[in-house]
Amino acid sequence: MSDNTNKRIGDYEIIRELGHGGMGQVYLVRNVLSDRIEAMKVLLPDMGGQSDLVTRFTREIKVLASLEHPNIAALRTAFTADNQFVMIMECVEGDTLAHVLERGRFSTLDSLNYTDQVLAALSYAHGKGVIHRDIKPANMMLTPQGVVKLMDFGLARSGNELGLTVTGTTLGSLDYMSPEQVMSQLTDERSDLYSVGVSLYQMVTGQRMFSVTSSYSIMQAQVKETPRPPIEIQPTLPKAVSDLIMMSVAEDPAQRFQSAEAFRNALSQMRESASQPSNQAATAWFSETLPPGVSAMPAVQPALPQTAPVPPLALDERGVLAASPAPLAPEKHNWGLLLAIAVVLLVVAMRLGV
């Protein structure tokens, strides 16, 4: 907020507010000792007495402190100041994929590229026993260099901890929550992968997976309805990619990808398929990314020069392969020489009186 401009919290000078929510605020700050620009996440002062929110905030600090990956926004440090809980985060330049999607859907190639980076982060986090539980485009930051950073581990669960799952309570973003998360059941890594699939669905179609609006309708749809295949919304989408997305958002966790690496391997196969010019899916794939009027079909190869027919092979009387005789050169006539000889003969005949 403007009131906080030039205000200091510890060794950090607040430059401006980046965002806020029901639990806290995020500021762009400058470390007055190092001059490094970073992001500061502050738990609201009146939230400090609410043990559940303090638990969430401190959980996020501990989870992020255990993670170090190029596709995860890094935690720099954490402390308390003036009875406030403070996190100092890596300042990620760019915009969230949610904001970018407001300008329209992504190409298939970009969608799979961004998703692959999110899955790389999740593969690492899951390997550390961390489940994010709030995967959505709003928590994916896209840098100007095309790098995706996964953010906001406030709902993350680590290890065997029951975390924030409470009977009758749902936490997260309903549009992207797995059916088991909607029903407040215990979740595992496959719940995150479901949310990745829902996010990918939106990236390639430009639409939410379910078009309902009320919270109750969304929850009912996540549990009971089968979404439209994305290829029905975006006909240029390769069918293999559409099928991959539908597998990732299967209602039964056993029917989904069982790990982030399995999901990534499937994406890799999509890329390999697209690299084959003879593949029809590749034509649809590349036509999305080429300028209007440019054909994605491979260029026609020029015809090779025709060669003279090879004469048939022949066998001699012994049945042995005989060398084909060289073709006779066409007969050439020297008409000048013949004329000279005729003149000489005529002169000789006249002198002899013939």
C-alpha positions in Angstrom: 0.0 0.0 0.0 1.1 3.6 -0.5 1.2 4.1 3.3 4.0 1.5 3.5 6.2 3.2 0.8 9.7 3.8 2.2 8.7 2.0 5.4 11.2 -0.5 6.8 10.8 -3.9 8.3 14.0 -5.1 9.7 16.7 -4.5 7.1 14.2 -4.3 4.3 12.8 -1.1 2.7 9.3 -1.5 1.2 9.2 -0.3 -2.4 5.6 -1.1 -3.2 2.8 -3.7 -2.6 2.7 -6.6 -5.1 -0.4 -8.3 -3.8 -2.5 -9.2 -0.8 -5.0 -11.8 0.3 -6.9 -12.9 3.3 -3.9 -14.1 5.2 -1.1 -11.6 4.3 0.5 -9.1 2.0 3.4 -9.3 -0.4 5.7 -6.4 -1.0 8.6 -5.6 -3.3 11.5 -4.7 -1.0 15.1 -3.7 -1.0 17.7 -5.1 1.4 19.4 -1.9 2.6 22.6 -3.8 3.3 23.0 -5.6 0.0 20.7 -3.5 -2.3 19.2 -6.7 -3.6 15.6 -6.5 -4.6 13.4 -9.3 -3.2 9.8 -10.1 -2.3 8.5 -10.0 1.3 5.5 -12.0 2.4 4.0 -10.8 5.7 1.4 -12.4 7.8 -1.2 -9.8 8.7 -0.8 -8.5 12.3 -4.3 -9.4 13.4 -3.7 -13.0 12.1 -0.9 -13.6 14.5 -3.2 -14.8 17.2 -4.9 -17.4 15.0 -2.9 -20.6 15.5 -4.1 -22.3 12.3 -2.9 -19.5 10.1 0.3 -19.2 12.0 0.8 -22.9 11.5 0.2 -22.6 7.7 2.6 -19.7 7.5 5.4 -21.4 9.4 4.7 -24.6 7.5 5.3 -22.8 4.3 8.6 -21.4 5.6 9.8 -24.8 6.6 8.7 -26.5 3.4 10.4 -23.8 1.2 13.5 -24.0 3.3 13.8 -27.7 2.4 13.5 -27.0 -1.4 16.0 -25.7 -3.9 15.0 -26.1 -7.5 15.2 -23.8 -10.6 11.4 -24.0 -11.1 10.5 -23.2 -7.5 10.6 -19.6 -6.2 13.3 -19.7 -3.5 13.1 -18.7 0.1 15.9 -16.3 1.2 15.2 -16.1 4.9 12.4 -15.7 7.5 12.1 -13.8 10.8 9.6 -12.1 13.1 9.4 -8.3 13.4 7.0 -6.2 15.4 5.0 -9.4 16.1 4.7 -10.1 12.4 5.9 -13.3 10.7 8.0 -12.4 7.6 9.3 -14.4 4.7 11.8 -13.0 2.3 11.4 -14.7 -1.2 13.3 -14.6 -4.5 11.8 -11.8 -6.5 10.6 -13.4 -9.7 10.2 -11.0 -12.6 7.3 -11.6 -15.0 3.6 -12.5 -14.6 1.5 -15.4 -13.5 0.2 -17.8 -16.2 -3.3 -16.9 -15.0 -2.8 -13.3 -16.0 -1.2 -14.3 -19.3 -4.1 -16.6 -20.0 -6.5 -13.6 -19.8 -5.1 -12.6 -23.2 -5.9 -15.9 -24.8 -4.9 -19.6 -24.9 -1.4 -20.8 -25.4 -0.1 -22.8 -28.3 0.3 -26.5 -27.7 4.0 -26.2 -27.7 4.1 -23.5 -25.1 1.5 -25.3 -23.0 3.5 -28.4 -22.9 6.7 -26.5 -22.2 5.2 -24.7 -19.3 3.6 -27.8 -17.9 6.9 -29.7 -18.2 8.6 -27.1 -16.0 5.9 -27.4 -13.4 6.2 -31.1 -13.4 9.9 -30.9 -13.0 9.3 -28.8 -9.9 6.7 -31.3 -8.6 8.9 -34.3 -9.3 11.6 -32.7 -7.1 9.1 -31.6 -4.4 7.4 -35.0 -4.3 10.8 -36.7 -4.0 11.2 -34.6 -0.9 7.9 -35.7 0.5 6.2 -32.4 -0.3 2.7 -32.2 -1.8 1.8 -28.7 -3.0 -2.1 -29.0 -3.0 -2.8 -25.7 -4.6 -1.5 -26.1 -8.2 -3.1 -23.6 -10.5 -2.0 -21.0 -13.2 -2.1 -18.2 -10.6 0.7 -20.0 -8.7 2.9 -20.4 -11.8 5.1 -17.3 -12.5 6.4 -16.9 -16.1 9.6 -15.0 -16.4 10.6 -13.0 -19.6 13.1 -15.7 -20.4 10.3 -18.3 -20.5 11.1 -20.0 -17.2 8.2 -21.1 -15.0 8.5 -20.8 -11.2 6.1 -22.6 -9.0 5.0 -20.5 -6.0 2.8 -20.4 -2.9 3.4 -23.5 -0.8 1.1 -22.3 1.9 -1.1 -25.4 1.7 1.7 -27.8 1.1 1.9 -31.0 3.2 5.2 -32.5 4.1 6.0 -36.1 4.8 3.3 -38.1 6.6 1.8 -35.0 8.2 -2.0 -34.8 7.9 -1.5 -31.1 7.4 -4.6 -29.0 6.6 -7.1 -31.7 5.7 -9.9 -31.5 8.1 -13.2 -33.3 7.9 -15.8 -31.1 6.3 -13.2 -28.5 5.2 -11.8 -27.9 1.8 -8.8 -25.7 1.2 -7.4 -24.7 -2.2 -8.9 -23.4 -5.5 -12.0 -25.3 -6.4 -11.6 -25.1 -10.2 -8.3 -27.0 -9.9 -8.9 -29.3 -7.0 -8.9 -33.1 -7.4 -12.1 -35.0 -6.5 -10.5 -36.5 -3.4 -9.4 -33.0 -2.3 -12.9 -31.7 -2.8 -14.3 -34.5 -0.6 -11.7 -33.6 2.1 -10.0 -37.0 1.8 -6.4 -37.7 2.2 -4.4 -36.7 -0.9 -1.1 -37.8 -2.4 1.1 -36.8 -5.3 -1.6 -37.8 -7.8 -3.8 -35.0 -6.5 -1.2 -32.4 -7.6 -1.0 -34.1 -11.0 -4.7 -33.8 -11.4 -4.4 -30.1 -10.8 -1.6 -29.9 -13.4 -3.9 -31.6 -15.9 -6.7 -29.1 -15.2 -4.2 -26.2 -15.7 -3.0 -27.7 -18.9 -6.6 -28.1 -20.1 -7.1 -24.4 -19.6 -3.8 -23.5 -21.3 -4.6 -25.3 -24.6 -8.3 -24.4 -24.7 -8.4 -21.0 -23.0 -11.4 -22.2 -21.0 -11.9 -23.7 -17.5 -12.5 -27.4 -17.5 -16.0 -26.9 -16.1 -18.1 -23.9 -17.1 -20.2 -23.8 -13.9 -19.9 -20.8 -11.6 -21.1 -21.5 -8.1 -18.8 -23.3 -5.6 -21.3 -26.1 -5.1 -21.7 -26.7 -8.8 -17.9 -26.8 -9.3 -17.5 -29.3 -6.4 -20.3 -31.5 -7.9 -18.7 -31.3 -11.3 -15.3 -32.3 -10.0 -16.7 -35.4 -8.3 -19.4 -36.5 -10.7 -18.9 -35.1 -14.2 -16.5 -36.1 -17.0 -15.1 -33.0 -18.7 -15.4 -32.4 -22.5 -12.3 -33.6 -24.3 -10.2 -30.5 -25.0 -10.0 -31.4 -28.7 -13.8 -30.7 -28.9 -13.1 -27.1 -27.8 -9.9 -26.7 -29.8 -10.1 -28.9 -32.9 -6.5 -28.1 -34.0 -5.2 -29.8 -30.8 -3.4 -33.1 -31.6 -5.6 -36.0 -30.4 -2.7 -37.5 -28.5 -2.4 -34.4 -26.4 -6.1 -34.3 -25.8 -6.0 -37.9 -24.6 -3.1 -37.2 -22.4 -5.0 -34.4 -20.7 -8.1 -36.6 -20.2 -5.9 -39.3 -18.6 -4.4 -36.7 -16.2 -7.9 -35.6 -15.0 -9.4 -39.0 -14.4 -11.7 -39.1 -11.4 -10.0 -42.2 -10.1 -6.4 -41.5 -9.0 -5.4 -45.0 -10.1 -6.3 -44.1 -13.7 -4.1 -41.0 -13.7 -0.4 -40.7 -14.1 1.1 -42.2 -11.0 4.1 -39.8 -10.8 5.3 -36.5 -12.1 8.1 -38.2 -14.0 5.6 -40.5 -15.8 3.6 -37.4 -16.8 6.8 -35.7 -18.0 7.7 -38.8 -20.1 4.4 -38.7 -21.8 4.9 -35.0 -22.6 8.3 -35.9 -24.1 6.7 -38.5 -26.3 4.3 -35.8 -27.6 7.3 -33.7 -28.6 9.0 -36.6 -30.3 5.8 -37.3 -32.2 5.5 -33.7 -33.3 9.0 -33.8 -34.7 8.1 -36.4 -37.3 6.8 -34.5 -40.4 4.8 -37.6 -41.5 2.8 -37.5 -38.3 -0.6 -35.9 -38.8 -0.5 -34.7 -35.2 2.7 -32.9 -36.0 1.0 -31.0 -38.8 -1.7 -29.8 -36.4 0.9 -29.0 -33.7 3.1 -26.8 -35.8 0.2 -25.1 -37.6 -0.6 -23.5 -34.3 2.7 -21.9 -34.0 3.4 -20.8 -37.6 2.4 -17.3 -38.9 -0.9 -17.2 -40.8 -0.6 -18.4 -44.4 2.5 -20.4 -43.8 2.0 -24.1 -44.4 3.2 -26.7 -41.8 3.5 -29.4 -44.5 7.1 -30.5 -45.5 8.5 -28.9 -48.6 8.2 -31.0 -51.8 11.5 -32.4 -52.7 12.7 -31.6 -56.2 12.5 -34.5 -58.7 15.8 -36.3 -59.2 17.2 -36.2 -62.8 16.1 -39.2 -64.9 18.9 -41.6 -65.8 19.2 -43.7 -69.0 17.6 -47.1 -68.6 20.0 -49.9 -67.8 20.2 -52.5 -70.6 19.0 -55.9 -69.6 21.6 -58.3 -68.4 22.4 -61.3 -70.7 23.9 -64.8 -70.2 26.3 -66.4 -72.7 26.0 -69.9 -74.0 27.6 -71.2 -70.8 25.0 -69.5 -68.6 27.6 -67.0 -67.4 26.7 -63.4 -67.0 28.0 -61.7 -70.2 29.2 -58.2 -70.2 26.8 -56.1 -72.1 28.4 -54.8 -75.3 29.0 -51.1 -75.3 26.4 -49.4 -77.4 27.7 -48.4 -80.9 28.2 -44.8 -81.4 25.9 -43.3 -84.0 27.6 -43.3 -87.5 29.0 -40.0 -88.5 29.5 -38.9 -92.2 32.2 -36.4 -93.4 30.4 -35.0 -96.5 33.2 -32.6 -97.3 35.8 -35.4 -97.7 33.4 -37.4 -99.9 32.8 -34.4 -102.2 36.6 -33.9 -102.6 37.1 -37.6 -103.5 34.3 -37.3 -106.1 35.8 -34.3 -107.7 39.3 -36.0 -108.0 37.7 -39.1 -109.6 35.9 -36.9 -112.1 39.0 -35.1 -113.2 41.0 -38.3 -113.6 38.2 -39.8 -115.7 38.1 -36.7 -118.0 41.9 -36.9 -118.7 41.7 -40.6 -119.5 38.9 -39.9 -121.9 36.6 -42.1 -120.1 
